[in-house]
Amino acid sequence: GGMNNLSVEEKVTVKSKNLNVLDEYSKSKRKKSANFVVIGHVDAGKSTLMGRLLADQGAIDQRTLDKYRKEAEKIGKGSFALAWVLDQGSEERARGVTIDIATNKFETDNTAFTIVDAPGHRDFVPNMIAGASQADFAVLVIDSSIGKFESGLKGQTKEHALLVRSMGVQKIIVAVNKMDAVQWDKERFTEIEQQISSFLTTAGFLEKNISFIPCSGVLGDNITRRSEEANASWYRGRTLIEELETSEPYTHALDKPLRMTIGDVFRGGVQNPISISGRLDAGSLQIGDQILTMPSGEKALIRSVEVDSEPSDWAVAGQNVTLNLANIDPVHLRSGDVVCRASAPIPTITTFTAKVLAFEHLMPMLVDVHRGRLHVPARISKLVASLDKASGAALKKRPKIVSPGTVARVVVEMDQAVPLEAPTRIVLRSGGTTVAAGLLE
Ligand code: GDP
């Protein structure tokens, strides 16, 4: 067509700068991004600790904090102010207290952190599974105070740790919290460290990927600044924020084929009629690249790129990105679809084997497979074996039933072809409850 009758079929062209993206990335001053999930027993101090982290890192302004404090004092819960930074739960609303959720992002000099799934909800496990499926690592919060550590162990501490490990999370930072309540007793800390460490290694975490920090979320000790308590002087290790920072380098698959799971699809902007957002799971991309979306098999052109809402010429695995696209009809783009390249497309499959942690009894049964926001009707067609949690070795072959708390290898058949490949994190649900979660093999 000529210049004056631009039709819908007219292909947009965008000049590529032909950058070596991995070179650009290693030269760039752009902060690394990392997602983590916070786990632990109810009342361990998760919300308070994360509120402290956000406040100390300047992610929340003083006025907002003061507002929380006032609201909290009004109902006689002054110490809850920090927790409210994160809590947006129904309990507060039920008391007629309305507080805008502030943020779940904060930055250090080197890294932009996102707390995936801010804690605070009573009905925590379903949220946590969603969070764990995007997490680079986990922070396990333990209440060190007398009696509480012990009841936490019987409660959700172990369940949560096992869950994140089953979802493929390899690194775990243990915040041994409320150390102020036990006068920074070193022996107490060591005892907790030994018990948790022995549990975590049985759950399949490698010793080198586990670290312990004695801290107090409420006082801010050993969170972003070293504790000044005389009783705490025996601890010479890292603060929580230092440990978060050293969790780098995150093993994002920069040199692997491009994979990006579409989170949201936006349409209708004048400048950018079709945009998709999501996290880059693997590989890299740049303006002018041709992409392939699966399962539609349609191609599109990248007109422009945003990383953490800032314009960029390129993006790499681990970053949260928005891609403005051309030459594609948005009917081919859905949340849960996968962006890749024609040279290395993601396979679409109907059957897979997965290693999962069972929350309910598993047997050949109907389930929904959830991967991020994508969900597909399916059935567990075969129980291959129950497995040892630490080594993954088969304990029992072809069991008739797998009981809750067991790790098992199962075969799943889906009702439709889905773009999926190992080691994707998946969740199996049935009748509205989560029955298992784990990794595609
Ligand atoms: P969550 O359920 O794990 O999110 O726990 P919260 O953050 O809501 O805290 C539960 C209770 O423990 C609250 O009363 C907090 O004030 C208290 N708490 C939190 N952190 C600390 C701490 O470091 N020391 C002490 N002594 N109490 C704390």
Boltz pocket constraint, residues with backbone or C-beta under 6 A from the ligand:
constraints:
  - pocket:
      binder: B
      contacts: [[A, 40], [A, 41], [A, 42], [A, 43], [A, 44], [A, 45], [A, 46], [A, 47], [A, 48], [A, 49], [A, 79], [A, 80], [A, 83], [A, 119], [A, 120], [A, 177], [A, 178], [A, 179], [A, 180], [A, 181], [A, 215], [A, 216], [A, 217], [A, 218], [A, 219]]
      max_distance: 6.0
